[in-house]
Amino acid sequence: MNAFATIAALTGVLAAGIIYGTDVFCALVQRPALARLDDATMAAAMGRVHQYGDRRLPAPGVIGILAAVAATAAATVSGSPASATAAGIALIATLIWLGLYLRVAAPINQALTAAAIAHVTPGNARALQSRWDSIIATRALLMAAAVAGLAVSAAAH
């Protein structure tokens, strides 16, 4: 595999790793902690978390996707099928993650952020958070696959 493909895969590991770590933290720490809060506190806290997360986390997400595309293409062109397959798996996992995020999490994030900014507690705050929580383990597993795929891609030369 060529140096560009390796650099792209390693860049992807770093970028996807940020999202992976965030999702694992949410699954292991945030979810059980929020379950112990009253609805108003939970909604306000998560609204503010999403206010900042949705502004700051797209950059590593986009970098991770672009790096997976670049690693897949570069490994394919350089004739490294193992590396291309691993990077392709990472790309697919990341795109599935993105679909889940856009379809389920993003609308919830927007609703909780708007409520926090307005200093109101949505009547369905707990249901919103439960729906968000319902996909966090899947999101973490998808990002684990992405990070692993990119790492294997970088190592397969």
Secondary structure, 3 states (H helix, E strand, C coil): CCHHHHHHHHHHHHHHHHHHHHHHHHHHHHHHHHHCCCHHHHHHHHHHHHHHHHHHCHHHHHHHHHHHHHHHHHHHHCCCHHHHHHHHHHHHHHHHHHHHHHHHHHHHHHHHHHHHHHCCCCCCHHHHHHHHHCCHHHHHHHHHHHHHHHHHHHHCC
